[in-house]
Amino acid sequence: MIRYSLQCADGHGFEEWFSNSADFDAQKAAGTLTCPECGGKNVDKGIMAPSVAKASASAPAPACPPQGCGGCAFAGGH
């Protein structure tokens, strides 16, 4: 699922969920997208910021294996 910020020709902004980007394109081509405020069918994607998940502050750092592990992949070596 993907959520798009949409905007009609009159400048009304709203959000909709789609199965994928092709689903948006298909609905736009079919004229089934409508603005919930004015009912306009001239709808395009609005400006969007990516949704980036933040790392959990409570997640522990990975443990380093003991020195001399033989072929350690950790940066900086041991």
C-alpha positions in Angstrom: 0.0 0.0 0.0 1.1 3.5 -0.7 -0.4 6.8 0.4 -0.3 9.8 -1.9 -1.0 13.4 -1.1 -3.3 14.6 -3.8 -4.6 18.0 -5.0 -7.4 18.9 -7.2 -7.4 21.7 -9.8 -9.0 24.0 -7.2 -6.1 23.5 -4.8 -7.9 21.3 -2.3 -5.5 18.8 -0.7 -6.3 15.3 0.5 -4.7 11.9 0.9 -5.6 8.5 -0.6 -4.3 5.0 -0.3 -3.4 2.9 -3.4 -2.2 -0.7 -3.9 0.8 0.6 -5.8 1.7 3.5 -8.1 0.1 1.8 -11.1 -3.2 1.8 -9.2 -3.1 5.6 -8.9 -2.3 5.9 -12.7 -5.2 3.6 -13.6 -7.7 5.4 -11.4 -6.6 8.8 -12.8 -6.9 7.6 -16.4 -10.4 6.1 -15.6 -11.5 9.4 -14.0 -12.5 7.7 -10.8 -10.4 9.9 -8.5 -12.5 12.8 -7.1 -11.8 15.6 -4.6 -13.8 14.9 -1.4 -14.3 18.7 -1.0 -15.6 19.8 -4.4 -16.0 16.6 -6.4 -13.5 17.7 -9.0 -12.0 14.9 -11.1 -8.8 16.8 -12.2 -6.6 15.3 -9.5 -2.8 15.1 -9.4 -0.2 14.0 -6.9 0.8 16.8 -4.5 4.2 17.5 -3.0 5.1 14.7 -0.6 7.9 14.1 1.9 9.2 10.6 2.3 8.1 8.7 5.4 11.3 7.5 7.0 11.2 5.3 10.1 13.3 6.4 13.0 15.6 3.9 14.7 14.3 3.0 18.1 16.3 4.6 20.9 15.8 1.5 23.0 17.3 -0.9 20.4 20.7 -2.2 21.7 23.8 -1.9 19.5 25.0 -5.1 17.9 27.5 -7.0 20.1 31.1 -7.3 18.9 32.5 -10.8 18.8 35.6 -11.4 20.9 39.0 -10.3 19.4 40.7 -12.8 17.2 37.4 -14.0 15.7 39.2 -14.6 12.4 37.7 -12.6 9.6 35.6 -10.2 11.5 33.4 -8.1 9.3 33.0 -5.2 11.8 34.4 -1.9 10.7 37.6 -0.9 12.4 38.6 -4.4 13.1 39.4 -5.9 16.6 
